[in-house]
């Protein structure tokens, strides 16, 4: 047994209709990361200066030294950039979600007061703006708890949203286990919120973005001018708005930093974008907390049996009859590397079909022989499996005239005598006339050709059956 925990499927071809308020065609959500005063700094007890996300090309941490220029750039974000962004968003009457580093918020009381007066959501961005990837699990758990404690002390209420950014492989699980967060945003894997099972908890995930994000002013490939930023945001908005008009509304996140887009030449592009989207109907600009509340009310978590999480007995009980009288296929499929991508009809079918395709010719012949004749004696005696009974009835094979029944019996006998196994066809893809036509055409095929065709039809039958099971 192998299990692959990454989810490569998500909502697949049929994402849910988010049913945004006011029948909005797109939700555009702005995040302002407040990190200034929480970054790596000798003054904060760190071993080196900050080296990440600034206007210093090729910046690297300075071990044991303060980096005066780096500190100054971060201070610009708090002293000037924040207020420029505050004026822009309050003037446009667009609410913002703050991802606030707890220690940064504690060092910026005036900015915190302005955030609260504006009605902005203040979510947690961790305790300090530092890497978590090498933190031992218990150290990171303690840092999360301290972030919540300090945030509550500084803001007056606990954070309901979380985004670490510089996270570890354990972060989402540890934050979910904390138990008090309406949503976590440490993923970039979808255009819509979704529920993640973490232990016994259904945790809402609201994915974030690193591409519609001003951080690319400080990384390569990135933006050189405010116009670059505007063009990218506009193109992303146009694509998602058009998809929403076509019946597939989604969410657009925009990530911002005080020390980056808060500069005069950069913020001009953001200002153009706000003016641009103001010209469209059907645009909802919420805080992330409002997205979380909406999703919880409209799309609550649904408990369902997931094939990749079933034990062998349950898996075989559910899927052992998909290939006619051949439960061994499900037994072997259960031992494959299954994961969330297999928790759908196509996923289970792929696993079962892999076993069937790699089985010996003798084993596959056994599967073919397990199938009943079409409109044959077993059907007349009501001895077919429930699946076969339903399938044959769907093509009208349970209501043949005497002449039609005689013709099917003649073809069944001739086909089996020639090829050594029953004629197999996915009857749900056909009607009575096309089944007879295929019967007569395939009767004369070479045995090897027909063996391959029969195997393909068996796989097709299995795929159709799984639509009713998964």
Long-range contacts (C-beta under 8 A, 24 or more apart in sequence): 1-312, 1-334, 1-335, 2-335, 2-336, 2-337, 2-338, 3-308, 3-337, 3-338, 3-339, 4-337, 4-338, 4-339, 4-341, 5-339, 5-340, 6-339, 6-340, 7-189, 7-339, 7-340, 7-341, 8-339, 8-340, 8-341, 9-340, 9-341, 9-343, 9-344, 9-347, 10-189, 10-190, 10-194, 11-190, 11-192, 11-194, 12-344, 15-191, 15-192, 15-248, 15-250, 16-192, 16-299, 17-247, 17-248, 17-249, 18-192, 18-193, 18-249, 18-250, 18-251, 18-294, 18-295, 18-298, 18-299, 19-298, 20-249, 20-284, 20-294, 21-284, 21-294, 22-282, 22-284, 23-282, 24-244, 24-249, 24-282, 24-283, 24-284, 25-241, 25-244, 25-245, 25-249, 25-282, 25-283, 26-237, 26-240, 26-241, 26-244, 26-249, 26-250, 26-251, 26-252, 26-282, 26-283, 26-284, 27-249, 27-250, 27-251, 27-252, 27-284, 27-285, 27-286, 27-291, 28-237, 28-251, 28-252, 28-254, 28-277, 28-283, 28-284, 28-285, 29-97, 29-251, 29-252, 29-253, 29-254, 29-285, 29-286, 29-287, 29-288, 29-291, 30-89, 30-94, 30-96, 30-97, 30-254, 30-256, 30-285, 31-96, 31-97, 31-98, 31-99, 31-163, 31-208, 31-253, 31-254, 31-255, 31-256, 31-288, 32-82, 32-85, 32-89, 32-96, 32-97, 32-98, 32-99, 32-120, 32-256, 32-257, 32-258, 33-98, 33-99, 33-125, 33-165, 33-255, 33-256, 33-257, 33-258, 34-82, 34-98, 34-99, 34-100, 34-101, 34-104, 34-105, 34-108, 34-111, 34-125, 34-258, 35-74, 35-77, 35-101, 35-104, 35-125, 35-129, 35-257, 35-258, 36-74, 36-75, 36-77, 36-78, 36-82, 36-104, 36-108, 36-258, 36-259, 37-74, 37-78, 37-101, 37-103, 37-104, 37-106, 37-107, 37-108, 38-101, 38-102, 38-103, 38-104, 38-105, 38-107, 38-125, 38-126, 38-127, 38-128, 38-129, 39-74, 39-104, 39-128, 39-129, 39-130, 40-129, 40-130, 41-66, 41-71, 42-66, 44-103, 44-128, 46-130, 50-74, 50-129, 52-166, 53-215, 53-218, 53-219, 53-257, 53-259, 53-260, 54-218, 54-259, 55-217, 55-218, 55-259, 55-260, 55-263, 73-259, 74-259, 76-259, 76-262, 76-263, 77-257, 77-258, 77-259, 77-260, 77-262, 78-104, 78-108, 78-111, 78-258, 80-262, 81-257, 81-258, 81-259, 81-260, 81-261, 81-262, 81-263, 82-108, 82-111, 82-114, 82-258, 82-262, 83-114, 84-262, 84-264, 84-267, 85-256, 85-258, 85-261, 85-262, 85-267, 86-114, 86-118, 88-267, 88-270, 88-271, 88-274, 89-118, 90-118, 92-274, 92-278, 94-274, 94-285, 95-119, 95-120, 95-121, 95-285, 95-286, 95-287, 96-120, 96-121, 96-287, 97-121, 97-123, 97-161, 97-287, 97-288, 97-289, 98-122, 98-123, 99-123, 99-124, 99-125, 99-163, 99-165, 99-185, 100-124, 100-125, 100-151, 100-155, 100-159, 101-125, 101-126, 101-127, 101-128, 101-129, 102-126, 102-127, 102-128, 102-146, 102-147, 102-150, 102-151, 102-154, 103-127, 103-128, 103-150, 104-129, 105-151, 105-154, 105-155, 106-150, 106-153, 106-154, 112-154, 112-155, 116-155, 116-156, 120-287, 121-160, 121-161, 121-287, 121-288, 121-289, 122-151, 122-155, 122-159, 123-159, 123-160, 123-161, 123-162, 123-163, 123-185, 123-288, 123-289, 124-148, 124-151, 124-159, 124-161, 124-162, 124-163, 125-163, 125-164, 125-165, 126-162, 126-163, 126-164, 126-165, 126-166, 129-165, 129-166, 130-166, 131-166, 132-164, 132-166, 132-167, 132-168, 132-171, 133-166, 133-167, 133-168, 133-169, 134-168, 135-168, 137-170, 137-174, 140-168, 140-170, 140-171, 140-174, 141-174, 141-177, 144-174, 144-175, 144-178, 145-178, 148-178, 148-180, 160-289, 160-292, 161-185, 161-206, 161-288, 161-289, 161-292, 162-186, 163-208, 172-196, 172-198, 172-203, 172-205, 173-198, 176-201, 176-203, 177-201, 182-289, 182-292, 182-293, 182-296, 183-288, 183-289, 183-291, 183-292, 185-288, 191-240, 191-250, 191-251, 191-252, 192-250, 192-251, 193-251, 193-291, 193-292, 193-295, 193-299, 195-299, 195-301, 195-302, 202-301, 204-292, 204-295, 204-296, 206-251, 206-288, 206-291, 206-292, 206-295, 207-251, 207-253, 208-253, 208-255, 209-253, 209-254, 209-255, 210-255, 212-236, 212-252, 212-253, 212-254, 212-255, 213-254, 213-255, 213-256, 214-255, 214-256, 214-257, 214-260, 214-261, 214-266, 214-270, 215-255, 215-257, 215-260, 217-260, 217-261, 217-266, 218-260, 223-266, 223-269, 225-265, 225-266, 225-269, 226-265, 226-266, 226-267, 226-268, 226-269, 226-270, 226-272, 227-268, 227-269, 227-272, 228-269, 229-261, 229-266, 229-269, 229-270, 229-273, 230-268, 230-269, 230-270, 230-272, 230-273, 230-276, 233-269, 233-270, 233-273, 234-273, 234-276, 237-273, 237-276, 237-277, 241-280, 241-282, 241-283, 244-282, 245-282, 251-291, 306-340, 306-343, 307-338, 307-342, 307-343, 307-347, 307-348, 307-470, 308-338, 308-339, 308-340, 308-342, 308-343, 308-347, 310-334, 318-469, 319-348, 319-352, 319-466, 319-469, 321-385, 321-387, 321-465, 322-348, 322-349, 322-352, 322-462, 322-465, 322-466, 322-469, 323-352, 323-356, 323-367, 323-370, 323-458, 323-462, 324-367, 324-370, 324-371, 324-372, 324-385, 324-387, 324-388, 324-458, 324-461, 325-370, 325-385, 326-366, 326-367, 326-370, 328-363, 329-355, 329-356, 329-359, 329-367, 343-470, 344-470, 345-463, 345-466, 345-467, 345-469, 345-470, 346-463, 347-470, 348-466, 348-469, 348-470, 349-459, 349-462, 349-463, 349-466, 352-462, 353-459, 353-462, 356-455, 356-458, 356-459, 356-462, 357-455, 364-451, 364-455, 365-420, 365-421, 365-451, 367-458, 368-421, 368-422, 368-424, 368-451, 368-454, 368-455, 368-458, 369-421, 369-422, 371-421, 371-422, 371-424, 371-458, 372-422, 373-408, 373-412, 373-416, 373-422, 373-423, 374-408, 374-412, 374-422, 374-423, 374-425, 374-427, 374-435, 374-439, 375-400, 375-404, 375-405, 375-408, 375-409, 375-412, 376-408, 376-409, 376-412, 376-422, 387-465, 391-427, 391-428, 391-461, 391-464, 392-427, 394-427, 394-428, 395-427, 395-428, 395-430, 395-431, 395-432, 395-435, 396-431, 396-432, 397-427, 397-432, 397-435, 400-432, 404-432, 407-436, 408-436, 408-439, 411-436, 411-439, 411-440, 411-443, 414-443, 415-439, 415-442, 415-443, 418-443, 418-447, 419-447, 419-450, 419-451, 419-454, 420-447, 421-451, 421-454, 423-454, 424-454, 424-457, 424-458, 424-461, 425-457, 426-457, 426-460, 426-461, 426-464, 428-464, 429-460, 429-464
